[in-house]
Amino acid sequence: MKDLEGLHARNSAKVVMAAQDNGVQKITVGCGGREADGENILELMSLNARYGAEITVTAWGEREQEILEKVEKAVNGSMI
């Protein structure tokens, strides 16, 4: 997690938008032994991922690599 504010509402919303893309069936995000549905902003924010935390993102679907890149940018504070 490179965003100084951690996984907050703005970048969580970007993850949700990527998860709802038609090219992906499912996205999960994990941190600290917990896992969240990538389409659920409340679950994502409840991970309490802080700056420097290691997160794991898994995607299934036709364009999973593209979606994973979007999610990486979102959680690290870059614009999608």
Contact map, one row per residue, 1 for C-alpha under 8 A:
11110110000000000000000000000000000000000000000011111110000000000000000000110000
11110100000000000000000000000000000000000000000000110000000000000000000000111000
11111110000000000000000000000000000000000000000000100000000000000000000000111000
11111100000000000000000000000000000000000000000001100000000000000000000000000000
00111111000000000000000000000000000000000000000001100000000000000000000000000000
11111111000000000000000000000000000000000000000111100000000000000000000000100000
10101111101100000000000000000000000000000001100111100000000000000000000000100000
00001111111100000000000000000000000000000000100000000000000000000000000000000000
00000011111110000000000000000000000000001000100000000000000000000000000000000000
00000001111111000000000000000000000000000000000000000000000000000000000000000000
00000011111111100000000000000000000000000000000000000000000000000000000001101000
00000011111111110000000000000000000000001001100000000000000000000000000001100000
00000000111111111000000000000000000000001000000000000000000000000000000000000000
00000000011111111100000000000000000000000000000000000000000000000000001001000001
00000000001111111110000000000000000001100000000000000000000000000000011001100000
00000000000111111111000000000000000001111000000000000000000000000000000000000000
00000000000011111111100000000000000000100000000000000000000000000000000000000000
00000000000001111111100000000000000000000000000000000000000000000010011000000000
00000000000000111111100111100000000001100000000000000000000000000010000000000000
00000000000000011111110100000000000000100000000000000000000000000000000000000000
00000000000000001111111100000000000000000000000000000000000000000010000000000000
00000000000000000001111110000000000000000000000000000000000000000000000000000000
00000000000000000000111110000000000000000000000000000000000011110010000000000000
00000000000000000011111111100000000000000000000000000000001111110010000000000000
00000000000000000010011111100000000000000000000000000000001110000000000000000000
00000000000000000010000111110000000011000000000000000000001110000000000000000000
00000000000000000010000111111000000011100000000000000000111100000000000000000000
00000000000000000000000001111100001111000000000000000000111000000000000000000000
00000000000000000000000000111110001111000001000000000011110000000000000000000000
00000000000000000000000000011111111100000000001000000011100000000000000000000000
00000000000000000000000000001111111000000000001010001111000000000000000000000000
00000000000000000000000000000111110000000000001010000110000000000000000000000000
00000000000000000000000000000111111000000000000000000000000000000000000000000000
00000000000000000000000000000111111100000000001000000000000000000000000000000000
00000000000000000000000000011110111110000000001000000000000000000000000000000000
00000000000000000000000000011100011111010011001000000000000000000000000000000000
00000000000000000000000001111000001111110011000000000000000000000000000000000000
00000000000000110010000001111000000111111011000000000000000000000000000000000000
00000000000000111011000000100000000011111000000000000000000000000000000000000000
00000000000000010000000000000000000111111111000000000000000000000000000000000000
00000000100110010000000000000000000001111111100000000000000000000000000000000000
00000000000000000000000000000000000000011111110000000000000000000000000000000000
00000000000000000000000000000000000111011111111000000000000000000000000000000000
00000010000100000000000000001000000111011111111100000000000000000000000000000000
00000011100100000000000000000000000000001111111110000000000000000000000000000000
00000000000000000000000000000000000000000111111100000000000000000000000000000000
00000000000000000000000000000111011100000011111110000000000000000000000000000000
00000110000000000000000000000000000000000001111111000000000000000000000000000000
10000110000000000000000000000011000000000000101111101110000000000000000000000000
10011110000000000000000000000000000000000000000111111000000000000000000000000000
11111110000000000000000000000000000000000000000011111000000000000000000000000000
11000000000000000000000000000000000000000000000001111100000000000000000000000000
10000000000000000000000000000010000000000000000011111110000000000000000000000000
10000000000000000000000000000011000000000000000010011111000000000000000000000000
10000000000000000000000000001111000000000000000010001111100000000000000000000000
00000000000000000000000000001110000000000000000000000111110000000000000000000000
00000000000000000000000000111100000000000000000000000011111000000001001000000000
00000000000000000000000000111000000000000000000000000001111100000001000000000000
00000000000000000000000111110000000000000000000000000000111110011011000000000000
00000000000000000000000111100000000000000000000000000000011111010000000000000000
00000000000000000000001111000000000000000000000000000000001111110000000000000000
00000000000000000000001100000000000000000000000000000000000111110000000000000000
00000000000000000000001100000000000000000000000000000000000011111110000000000000
00000000000000000000001100000000000000000000000000000000001111111111000000000000
00000000000000000000000000000000000000000000000000000000001000111111100000000000
00000000000000000000000000000000000000000000000000000000000000111111110000000000
00000000000000000110101100000000000000000000000000000000001000111111111000000000
00000000000000000000000000000000000000000000000000000000111000011111111100000000
00000000000000000000000000000000000000000000000000000000000000001111111110000000
00000000000000100100000000000000000000000000000000000000000000000111111111000001
00000000000001100100000000000000000000000000000000000000100000000011111111100000
00000000000000000000000000000000000000000000000000000000000000000001111111110000
00000000000000000000000000000000000000000000000000000000000000000000111111111111
00000000001101100000000000000000000000000000000000000000000000000000011111111111
11100110001100100000000000000000000000000000000000000000000000000000001111111100
11100000000000000000000000000000000000000000000000000000000000000000000111111100
01100000001000000000000000000000000000000000000000000000000000000000000011111110
00000000000000000000000000000000000000000000000000000000000000000000000011111111
00000000000000000000000000000000000000000000000000000000000000000000000011001111
00000000000001000000000000000000000000000000000000000000000000000000010011000111
